[in-house]
Amino acid sequence: MSLESYNPLDIVNLGKSLTDAFLARPLQVLPTTDFQGSGLYGLYYLPTADAHKFYKREAGGDVPIYVGKAMTKGSKNSLFKRLNDHRKSIQAASTSLKAEDFQCRILLVDDVWVPLGEQLLINKFKPLWNRKIRGFGNNILGEKRLTQKPSNWDLLHPGRQRTTNKKNEAALIELEEKLQKHLDSFVNDEN
């Protein structure tokens, strides 16, 4: 008989612990009341009407559409601020998204665990806005951001004033084709 020593600090065990703690948190509406803390969060898409055509997999609330983090960095309410920024981004894209169609799961955790936790949750859930439709969580990094081309998220959900709003129809068509192939791969896996 071969016995192995259990290491609670092994990356696999840490990942399971963080994931279990995250999933034990209830889904809630995006907070509007300020709170203190840093940690991890997942945004879940729970549409009240028909789901966006590319978000059918995410629409059930089982898989986060986006996973993110917020670390203290001199602000005691960094997690609230981050979620509030996300609400504003979704509201700015009001022609294609509604803030009331999103809920979140929040795990307050010490800063030391935040980067590891975020990466483990992204690897586990493969959220669409982290992997295929990048740009949702980008922070504004100075005036160059306003002159660069829109992110994939901004192409699909225009309205934020953080990038040029020049319509790039060719890039949007290419993105939609890639997203359709991605969506089709899930349908094919189920058959």
C-alpha positions as CSV (number, residue, x, y, z in Angstrom):
1,M,0.0,0.0,0.0
2,S,1.3,3.4,-1.0
3,L,0.4,6.4,1.2
4,E,0.9,10.0,0.2
5,S,1.2,12.9,2.5
6,Y,-1.6,15.5,2.3
7,N,-0.3,19.0,1.7
8,P,-3.0,21.6,2.4
9,L,-0.9,24.3,0.7
10,D,-0.6,22.3,-2.5
11,I,-1.9,24.4,-5.5
12,V,-4.6,21.8,-6.2
13,N,-5.8,21.8,-2.6
14,L,-5.7,25.6,-2.4
15,G,-7.6,25.8,-5.6
16,K,-10.3,23.4,-4.4
17,S,-10.6,25.3,-1.2
18,L,-11.0,28.7,-2.9
19,T,-13.4,27.3,-5.5
20,D,-15.5,25.6,-2.8
21,A,-15.6,28.8,-0.7
22,F,-16.5,30.9,-3.8
23,L,-19.3,28.6,-4.9
24,A,-20.7,28.5,-1.4
25,R,-21.4,32.3,-1.6
26,P,-25.0,33.1,-2.7
27,L,-25.8,34.9,-6.0
28,Q,-26.9,38.4,-5.3
29,V,-27.8,41.5,-7.3
30,L,-24.9,43.9,-8.1
31,P,-24.4,45.8,-4.9
32,T,-25.3,49.5,-4.8
33,T,-24.4,50.0,-1.2
34,D,-20.7,50.6,-0.5
35,F,-18.9,47.9,1.5
36,Q,-15.3,47.3,2.5
37,G,-13.0,44.5,1.3
38,S,-11.0,43.0,-1.4
39,G,-11.3,39.6,-3.0
40,L,-12.8,37.7,-5.9
41,Y,-16.1,38.0,-7.8
42,G,-18.0,36.4,-10.6
43,L,-20.6,38.0,-12.8
44,Y,-23.5,35.9,-13.8
45,Y,-25.9,36.6,-16.6
46,L,-29.5,35.9,-15.7
47,P,-31.7,37.6,-18.3
48,T,-35.3,38.4,-17.5
49,A,-36.2,38.1,-21.2
50,D,-34.4,36.3,-24.2
51,A,-30.7,35.8,-23.7
52,H,-28.2,37.6,-25.8
53,K,-27.5,35.3,-28.8
54,F,-23.9,34.5,-27.8
55,Y,-24.7,34.0,-24.1
56,K,-27.0,31.1,-24.1
57,R,-24.5,28.9,-22.3
58,E,-24.0,31.5,-19.5
59,A,-27.7,32.4,-19.2
60,G,-28.6,29.8,-16.7
61,G,-26.4,31.1,-13.9
62,D,-24.3,28.0,-13.5
63,V,-21.2,29.5,-15.3
64,P,-20.0,33.0,-14.6
65,I,-19.7,35.2,-17.7
66,Y,-16.8,37.0,-16.1
67,V,-14.5,36.4,-13.1
68,G,-12.4,39.3,-11.6
69,K,-10.5,40.5,-8.6
70,A,-10.0,43.6,-6.6
71,M,-7.1,44.2,-4.3
72,T,-6.9,46.8,-1.5
73,K,-4.2,49.0,-3.0
74,G,-4.9,51.9,-0.6
75,S,-8.7,51.6,-1.0
76,K,-10.7,49.8,1.6
77,N,-13.7,49.4,-0.7
78,S,-11.9,48.2,-3.8
79,L,-14.2,45.3,-4.5
80,F,-17.3,47.5,-4.3
81,K,-15.7,50.1,-6.6
82,R,-14.8,47.4,-9.1
83,L,-18.3,46.0,-9.2
84,N,-19.8,49.5,-9.5
85,D,-17.5,50.2,-12.5
86,H,-18.8,47.0,-14.1
87,R,-22.4,48.1,-13.5
88,K,-21.6,51.4,-15.3
89,S,-20.1,49.5,-18.2
90,I,-23.1,47.3,-18.6
91,Q,-25.5,50.3,-18.3
92,A,-23.5,52.1,-21.0
93,A,-24.1,49.2,-23.3
94,S,-27.9,49.5,-22.8
95,T,-28.8,48.7,-26.4
96,S,-27.6,45.1,-25.9
97,L,-27.4,44.5,-22.1
98,K,-29.3,45.4,-19.0
99,A,-27.7,45.7,-15.5
100,E,-30.7,44.0,-13.9
101,D,-29.8,40.9,-15.9
102,F,-26.6,40.4,-13.9
103,Q,-25.9,39.0,-10.5
104,C,-22.6,38.4,-8.7
105,R,-21.0,36.0,-6.3
106,I,-18.5,37.7,-4.0
107,L,-15.7,36.1,-1.9
108,L,-13.9,38.5,0.4
109,V,-10.4,37.2,0.9
110,D,-7.0,38.6,1.9
111,D,-5.0,40.2,-0.9
112,V,-2.4,37.4,-0.8
113,W,-4.9,34.9,-2.1
114,V,-6.6,37.2,-4.7
115,P,-4.3,36.7,-7.8
116,L,-4.2,32.9,-7.3
117,G,-7.9,32.7,-6.7
118,E,-8.7,34.7,-9.8
119,Q,-6.5,32.5,-12.1
120,L,-7.9,29.3,-10.6
121,L,-11.5,30.4,-11.1
122,I,-10.8,31.5,-14.7
123,N,-9.2,28.2,-15.4
124,K,-12.1,26.3,-13.9
125,F,-15.0,28.2,-15.5
126,K,-13.4,29.6,-18.7
127,P,-15.7,32.7,-18.5
128,L,-16.6,34.0,-21.9
129,W,-15.7,37.7,-21.1
130,N,-12.3,36.6,-19.8
131,R,-11.5,34.3,-22.7
132,K,-13.3,35.2,-25.9
133,I,-14.7,38.7,-25.5
134,R,-11.9,40.5,-23.9
135,G,-11.9,44.1,-22.8
136,F,-14.8,44.2,-20.3
137,G,-12.7,44.6,-17.2
138,N,-10.0,46.9,-18.7
139,N,-9.2,49.9,-16.5
140,I,-8.8,53.2,-18.2
141,L,-5.0,53.8,-18.4
142,G,-4.7,57.4,-19.6
143,E,-5.6,59.3,-22.7
144,K,-4.2,56.7,-25.1
145,R,-7.1,54.4,-24.3
146,L,-9.4,56.9,-25.9
147,T,-7.5,56.7,-29.3
148,Q,-7.0,53.0,-29.5
149,K,-9.3,50.6,-31.3
150,P,-12.2,49.2,-29.3
151,S,-11.9,45.9,-27.4
152,N,-13.9,42.9,-28.5
153,W,-16.3,43.7,-25.6
154,D,-16.8,47.3,-26.8
155,L,-17.3,46.1,-30.4
156,L,-20.1,43.8,-29.4
157,H,-21.5,46.1,-26.7
158,P,-20.9,49.7,-27.8
159,G,-21.6,52.6,-25.5
160,R,-18.7,53.1,-23.1
161,Q,-16.8,56.3,-23.6
162,R,-13.4,54.8,-22.9
163,T,-12.4,54.0,-26.5
164,T,-13.0,55.5,-29.9
165,N,-16.6,54.8,-30.9
166,K,-15.7,54.4,-34.6
167,K,-17.8,51.5,-35.9
168,N,-15.6,48.8,-37.3
169,E,-18.1,46.6,-39.1
170,A,-15.4,44.2,-40.5
171,A,-14.0,43.5,-37.0
172,L,-17.5,43.1,-35.5
173,I,-18.4,40.5,-38.3
174,E,-15.2,38.6,-37.7
175,L,-15.8,38.6,-33.9
176,E,-19.4,37.4,-34.4
177,E,-18.2,34.6,-36.6
178,K,-15.7,33.5,-34.0
179,L,-18.3,33.6,-31.3
180,Q,-20.7,31.6,-33.3
181,K,-18.1,28.9,-33.9
182,H,-17.4,28.9,-30.1
183,L,-21.1,28.6,-29.4
184,D,-21.5,25.8,-32.0
185,S,-18.7,23.9,-30.3
186,F,-20.8,23.6,-27.2
187,V,-23.9,22.4,-29.1
188,N,-21.8,19.8,-30.9
189,D,-20.3,18.6,-27.6
190,E,-23.8,18.0,-26.3
191,N,-24.8,15.8,-29.2
